[in-house]
Structure formats: structure tokens, C-alpha cells
Amino acid sequence: MADQNWQRKFEEAIDLPDGRKLNTLRDAADYITALPEEESELTQWQVAIEALMLVSRNGPTMLARIAFMTALNRNVVLRFDPDARTHHWGKRKLKRDQ
């Protein structure tokens, strides 16, 4: 029965940078165990391992997916683009002003 819990599927597969997809908790665990030791010792990966073990017993697979994606994308920096398209929010006109 324990092995059956590791076969639970994510709601949405995890896309890896090399094009592979991780569909089950087992796939994610195998990916983490294949990492070099110095990388798998990082805090983000340790959190992902904890989440995988927790979810394998009982819990929503989304928790493990979020932890895994956070560890996988730990070096991605989101930048604010001030030249992005402006939104219409706050520019609504009332009928009486038309």
C-alpha cells in the first residue's frame, strides 16, 4: 500500500527544463534523489522532500508540486517591467461624464 501512495499523480505534470515531465510523486522523488549531494542538501530541496513524504502518506499533491516547483525555480528572478502595457483599471468613465 505504501508504494501505491507514491504512484499518485499530480493534478498537472511538472515540466522540467530538459523537456521531461514528472507525473507522479515517485517521478519527483527519483528526480530529487538523482541530484548531486550538494544540490539536494539545499533548503529548498529539503522542503520538497518533506512535502513529498507528507503527501505520500496522505495529503493534497498540490502541496508537493508547489514545494518542488519552488526548489526547481529557486534561481529564477522575476523582474518588474515598467514599460509593460498599462491597464485600464482606474480609468473607468461614468455615464454622466461621457
Buried (B, 14 or more C-beta within 10 A) or exposed (E): EEEEBBEBEBEEBBEEEEEEEBBBBBBBBEBBEEEEEEEBEEEBBBBBBEBBBBBBEEBEBEBBBBBBEBBBEEEEEEEEEEEEEEEEEEEEEEEEEE
